[in-house]
Amino acid sequence: MTWWLPPQASTFAAPIDWMFTAILIITGITFVLVEVGLVYFVIAYRNRPGRKAFYTHGNTRAEVIWTAIPAVTMVILGLSSNGLWVKIKGRNSVPANAYPIGVHAKQFEWWFTYPGADGKLGRVSPELIQETVNPTGLDRSDPAAQDDIVIRNQLHVPVGRPVVVTLTSEDVIHSFYVPQFRVRQDAVPGMSIRVWFEATVPGTYEVGCSQLCGMSHYKMRARVFVHTQAEYDAWLQQEAAKAKGASTS
Amino acid sequence: MSTVAATAHAVHAHHDDRSFVRKYVFSTDHKIIGIQFLFLSLFSLLVGGVLAMQIRWQEGFPGQPMPGGKLLPETMASGGVLLPEYYIELVTMHGTFMVFFAIMLLLVGVYANFLIPLKLGAHDMAFPRINMASFWSAFVAGILMFASMFVPEGAARAGWTMYTPLSARHDLSGSSLGQELWSISIIFFGLSSVLGSLNYISTVINNRAPGMTWFRMPLSVWALFITAILGLLAVPVLAGAAIMLLFEQILGTHFFDPGAGGQALLWQHLFWFFGHPEVYILILPAMGMVSDLVANGSRKPIFGYHSMVFAICGIAFLGWIVWGHHMFVSGMNPTLGSTFMVSTLLIAVPSAIKVFNWMGTMWRGNIQFHTPMLNAIGFVAMFTIGGLSGIFMAATPLDMFIHDTYFIVAHLHYVLFGGSLFAIFGAIPYWYPKMFGRLMSDRWGKVHFYLTFLFYNLTFFPMHITGMAGHMRRIYDPTVYDFLKPYQPMNEFISISAFLLFATQIIFFVNFWWSLFKGEKAPLNPWHDNGLEWTLPSPAPHGNWETPPTVYRGPYEFSAPGVSEDYLPQNRKLPTDREPALAPAHGD
C-alpha cells in the first residue's frame, strides 16, 4: 500500500502527477495558513474576563488582496492545466501513427477488437450484434474487418507506441479506467468515443469499470498486458492463427 | 394598513383558538412548518445514516455476514451477507436521502421557513397556505421514497444521479417499481421545493419590517434568499427530467435511448444543470448561518459584510455555468471541458473570500466556545478542506484520473458533512430555544462536537488516499481488483471510524429529545444576539409580532463602542438613531 498515486505506466502519468503535486502544494499552503490561523485565533482570542472584541467592519485593502491572490492563482492553474488537457483530449491530439483498438463495453464485460495484419479496424454497427457469435457487431463484409480479432476481457498493447481506443457501449454507460495509465473515458451507448494513450512500462494491469453500470458493476474487470513490440506481434499472430482455426473448423 | 394588520394579529396571538390539527398538523404557521420539516429531515438523516453503515460494512468487510444482517429479507442479504443488488440500492438511497431529504430539507425546509420571517420582522410567510402545501408535498415525496425501499425488486438501483439508460430500463437495472417510485417522489419533491422557494423570495422582497433594508439583512437571510432563487430556477429542471424519466420507464418513450434516436447524455446535462446549483443550495444556507454564528461567537461585526453578500451572489451565479465539470470524461466535447474548468476554478475566488472573512471576523474577537460556535469553527476548518480538494478535480487532466473514485467521495463529504452538516449541528442548538423554549445541553453538545469532529476526519480523510489509489465508487467488493487489495486494511479502518461516527450521533439524538422535555428553560436572549427573533418570547406566538419591530441597524453590531453590553439589537433605538424614512411595504 502506498499513500501516493499508483505506479506510472503511460506518458500521461508523469504530467498528470506533476499537476497533482503542483495543486497539492498550492492547496497545502492554503490549508496550513487557514488551519494554523484558525487554531491561533481560537487560542489567542478566546474569551477572557474583561476582554472586549476589536470593533471593525472590515478592511478593504485586505479583502482586495485575498480576492486577487486566489483569482490570479486560479487563472494560471486553468491555463496550465488546459494545455495538458488539449494534449490528451484535444480534437487533434491523437497521434497519426496510433495503433487502433476497439473497446466494446456491455453488462458486465469488455470486448477488445484488434486490427490484425492490416492495422485497420473494420466497421461495426450495433444492429449486427449477436451474443457469442458477434459480440461487438463487427461488419464482416468490410474488407478491413476480415482479419480483426475479438477477445473478451483482455487488453494487449505494445509498449512505447501510441494506442487509440474507440469506445462503444451496448447497453448502459460504462467507464474505461486504467489507473496506472491515468486514463479514464466513459463508454456511452449511441456514441463512439476515441481516447489515446501510450504505455511506457511492460507488465500487467487492470481495466476497471468506473461508472455504475448495474448489479455486477464491481466485477466488470479486464486484464491489461503491456508487451514489447516483438512480444506483441508474436501474440497477435498466435491469436490470428487461433481465430482462423476457429472459423475454418 | 400595517396598523390594522398588526392589531388583527395581536388579537389572534392572544386568543389562539385553532384546533390541534390546524395548530400542529395542517398548520400555516411558518415556525410550526419549520419544526415539521425538522422532524422529517432528522428522520431522513437517520435513514441515510443507517444505509451508510451498511455500505461501510460491505466495503470494510466484503463477503462477511453483517451483524443483524440475518434480519434482512433474502432479497437484500443472503445469510447476513449483503447482495450486490442490495448494495447498489444502498448507495442509491443513501445519496438520495442525504442530499434531498436530509441536508436540503434541513437547510432550506427548516431554516428558510423558521428564520426568514423571524429575522425580518414579518408576521409569517407571504403565502402561508402555499407554505403548508410545500411541507406536505415534501412529506408525500419522503413517504414514497421511503416506501420504495420495501417494494418487490427493491429500491432504485442507478445511483442517486440516476444516469440513463441504466435508470430508464428495468431490464438493465433489475429494479422496476422502486425505480418508478424514485421518479414520482422526485416530482413531488420538486413541487415542494418550488412552492417553498417562491414563498421565501416573496417574503424577503415584500415582508421586511420598517427599517430592514437589504443591507441590514442578516447573512443567513441573504443566503437563504439567494438559495431560494437557485431552487426556483434549478429544481424544476430536475422535476422535468424526472417526468421524462418516468415517461421512459412507464410509457416507453425514448428521450434517453440512442437506439431509437434519443441521447444518453441528455439526462446528465439536465441532471447536472440542476445538480450543480443544487450543490450550492446545499452549502449557501450553511455559509449564511455560520456567518451569523461566527459573528455572535466572536462578539465582533462580520468582517466585510458587503463582500460576503457579493460572494454569495457570485457563487450562485457561477453555480449556473459549471455543470459540465461533472461530465469531463462523459463523452462531452473536450473543448467544453476547458470552458467548464475555468468557470469552476473561478468559484474558488468567492469561496476564499468567505473563508478569509470568517477568519477576519474571529481575528481580535472575544471568542465564546458554546456548541454553536464550536460547530461553526468546525465548518470553516472542514469546508476549507472540501473547497481545496475541489480544485484537484476542477483541473480537467487530473479529473480524468480521480473522477468517480473515492477522492470524489471524500471531497463531497467534506463539503456536505464537514460543511453543511456541521453548520446544521451549530444551527440546531442555536435556534433550538426559539423553537422549543428550552436549551439543549451545552456540555453534551460539546462532547458530541469533539467526537464527531474526530471520527468524521478519521472516516473521510483516508478516502482521499484510497481515491488516489484509484478506488472506484460504488463497487460492491473492492478486493476483486488486485490493485485495491492492499488497501483493504484502510477500508476496514474507514468502516470502523464510520461506525464510531454513527454511534456518536446517538449523543445528539438523545440530547435533542431529552432537552425537548427536560432541557433548561431558555432566557429571552440566550446568545446575546442582535437578531429580531430574540426580542420575541420563546417559542414565539402565532403571528410573531403584535406590532412589527422597527430596525435601526445591521445585525452584527457586537462590541460597539459607547454601548455598555457587547451587543446591540437591531431594533434598539439609540438617541442618535433616526426613524426609517420609508417603511417597506408590509403585506400580510
Contacts between the chains, C-beta under 8 A, distances in Angstrom:
chain1	res1	chain2	res2	distance
A	1	B	469	7.8
A	1	B	486	4.1
A	1	B	487	5.7
A	1	B	489	7.4
A	1	B	490	6.9
A	2	B	469	7.3
A	3	B	465	5.6
A	3	B	468	8.0
A	4	B	468	6.8
A	5	B	401	7.9
A	5	B	468	5.4
A	5	B	469	7.8
A	6	B	468	7.9
A	6	B	469	6.1
A	6	B	470	5.7
A	6	B	483	6.5
A	12	B	397	7.6
A	12	B	400	8.0
A	15	B	397	7.2
A	16	B	397	5.3
A	16	B	398	6.1
A	16	B	400	7.3
A	16	B	401	5.7
A	19	B	395	6.1
A	19	B	397	6.0
A	19	B	398	5.5
A	20	B	392	6.9
A	20	B	398	5.8
A	20	B	401	7.8
A	23	B	391	5.7
A	23	B	392	5.4
A	23	B	395	6.4
A	23	B	398	7.0
A	24	B	392	7.9
A	26	B	391	7.5
A	27	B	388	3.9
A	27	B	389	7.3
A	27	B	391	5.8
A	27	B	392	7.6
A	30	B	352	8.0
A	30	B	384	7.6
A	30	B	388	6.0
A	31	B	384	6.6
A	31	B	385	6.8
A	31	B	388	5.8
A	34	B	355	6.2
A	34	B	359	7.0
A	34	B	380	7.9
A	34	B	381	7.6
A	34	B	384	4.8
A	35	B	381	6.1
A	35	B	384	7.0
A	37	B	359	5.6
A	38	B	359	6.5
A	38	B	362	7.4
A	38	B	377	6.6
A	38	B	380	6.4
A	38	B	381	5.7
A	41	B	359	6.6
A	41	B	362	4.4
A	41	B	363	5.9
A	41	B	365	7.5
A	41	B	367	7.3
A	42	B	362	7.4
A	42	B	367	6.3
A	42	B	377	6.5
A	45	B	298	7.3
A	45	B	362	6.4
A	45	B	363	7.0
A	45	B	364	6.1
A	45	B	365	4.9
A	45	B	366	6.7
A	45	B	367	5.1
A	46	B	367	5.2
A	46	B	369	7.1
A	47	B	366	5.6
A	47	B	367	5.9
A	47	B	368	5.3
A	47	B	369	7.0
A	48	B	366	7.3
A	51	B	366	4.7
A	52	B	299	7.8
A	52	B	366	6.3
A	52	B	559	5.3
A	52	B	566	6.5
A	53	B	298	6.3
A	53	B	299	4.4
A	53	B	300	4.3
A	53	B	364	6.5
A	53	B	365	4.6
A	53	B	366	4.3
A	53	B	558	6.4
A	53	B	559	4.1
A	53	B	566	7.0
A	54	B	300	6.9
A	54	B	363	7.9
A	54	B	364	3.8
A	54	B	365	7.5
A	54	B	559	7.6
A	55	B	300	7.2
A	55	B	301	6.8
A	55	B	558	7.8
A	55	B	559	5.1
A	55	B	560	5.8
A	55	B	561	5.8
A	56	B	300	7.4
A	56	B	301	6.8
A	56	B	303	7.3
A	56	B	364	7.8
A	57	B	301	5.1
A	57	B	302	7.9
A	57	B	303	7.4
A	57	B	304	7.5
A	57	B	305	6.5
A	58	B	303	4.9
A	58	B	304	3.8
A	58	B	305	7.1
A	58	B	307	7.3
A	58	B	357	7.5
A	58	B	360	6.9
A	59	B	303	7.8
A	59	B	304	7.7
A	59	B	360	7.5
A	62	B	356	7.9
A	62	B	360	7.0
A	63	B	304	5.1
A	63	B	307	5.4
A	63	B	353	7.0
A	63	B	356	7.6
A	63	B	357	7.4
A	66	B	352	6.5
A	66	B	353	6.8
A	66	B	356	4.5
A	67	B	307	7.7
A	67	B	349	6.3
A	67	B	352	7.5
A	67	B	353	5.6
A	70	B	348	5.4
A	70	B	349	5.0
A	70	B	352	4.2
A	71	B	346	7.6
A	71	B	349	4.9
A	74	B	345	4.1
A	74	B	346	6.1
A	74	B	348	5.2
A	74	B	349	6.5
A	74	B	391	8.0
A	75	B	342	8.0
A	75	B	345	7.7
A	77	B	345	6.1
A	77	B	391	7.3
A	77	B	395	6.7
A	78	B	341	5.9
A	78	B	342	4.7
A	78	B	345	4.9
A	78	B	395	8.0
A	81	B	341	6.9
A	81	B	395	4.1
A	81	B	396	6.2
A	81	B	397	5.6
A	81	B	398	7.1
A	82	B	338	5.0
A	82	B	341	6.6
A	82	B	342	7.8
A	82	B	396	7.2
A	84	B	397	4.3
A	85	B	334	6.9
A	85	B	337	6.4
A	85	B	338	6.3
A	85	B	341	7.3
A	85	B	396	4.2
A	85	B	397	5.1
A	86	B	334	7.9
A	86	B	338	7.4
A	88	B	397	5.9
A	88	B	400	6.9
A	89	B	334	3.9
A	89	B	337	7.0
A	89	B	396	7.5
A	89	B	400	7.6
A	90	B	334	6.3
A	90	B	335	7.8
A	91	B	334	7.4
A	91	B	335	7.1
A	107	B	172	6.6
A	126	B	259	7.2
A	171	B	165	6.9
A	171	B	169	7.8
A	171	B	172	5.5
A	172	B	163	7.7
A	172	B	165	5.2
A	172	B	166	4.2
A	172	B	169	7.7
A	172	B	172	5.5
A	173	B	163	5.6
A	173	B	165	7.5
A	173	B	166	7.0
A	173	B	264	6.3
A	173	B	330	7.8
A	175	B	329	7.0
A	175	B	404	6.4
A	177	B	404	7.8
A	177	B	470	7.4
A	177	B	472	6.9
A	179	B	401	7.4
A	179	B	469	7.4
A	179	B	470	3.3
A	179	B	483	6.3
A	180	B	483	7.7
A	182	B	400	6.6
A	182	B	401	4.4
A	183	B	400	6.8
A	184	B	329	5.1
A	184	B	400	5.2
A	184	B	401	6.7
A	184	B	403	5.9
A	184	B	404	7.4
A	185	B	329	5.5
A	185	B	331	7.4
A	185	B	400	7.8
A	186	B	329	5.6
A	186	B	330	5.0
A	186	B	331	5.3
A	188	B	258	8.0
A	188	B	264	5.1
A	188	B	265	6.3
A	188	B	330	7.1
A	188	B	331	4.6
A	189	B	165	6.2
A	189	B	258	5.0
A	189	B	259	7.4
A	189	B	264	5.3
A	190	B	258	2.3
A	190	B	259	7.2
A	190	B	262	7.7
A	190	B	263	7.0
A	190	B	264	5.7
A	191	B	258	7.4
A	191	B	264	7.4
A	191	B	265	7.7
A	191	B	331	5.2
A	193	B	331	4.9
A	205	B	483	7.7
A	206	B	481	5.7
A	206	B	482	6.1
A	206	B	483	6.0
A	208	B	470	7.4
A	208	B	472	5.5
A	208	B	475	7.9
A	208	B	481	6.0
A	209	B	472	7.4
A	210	B	403	7.3
A	210	B	404	4.4
A	210	B	405	7.1
A	210	B	472	4.3
A	210	B	473	7.3
A	211	B	163	7.3
A	211	B	404	6.2
A	212	B	88	7.0
A	212	B	91	7.8
A	212	B	158	6.8
A	212	B	159	4.7
A	212	B	163	7.2
A	212	B	166	7.0
A	212	B	473	7.4
A	212	B	474	4.6
A	213	B	166	6.5
A	214	B	88	7.5
A	214	B	157	7.3
A	214	B	166	6.2
A	214	B	172	6.0
A	214	B	173	6.1
A	214	B	174	7.1
A	215	B	84	5.1
A	215	B	85	4.6
A	215	B	88	6.3
A	215	B	157	7.2
A	215	B	174	5.8
A	216	B	84	6.2
A	217	B	88	7.3
A	217	B	474	6.5
A	217	B	475	6.4
A	217	B	476	7.3
A	218	B	84	6.7
A	218	B	475	3.9
A	218	B	476	4.1
A	218	B	477	5.2
A	218	B	478	7.8
A	218	B	480	5.7
A	219	B	480	6.1
A	221	B	480	6.2
A	221	B	481	6.4
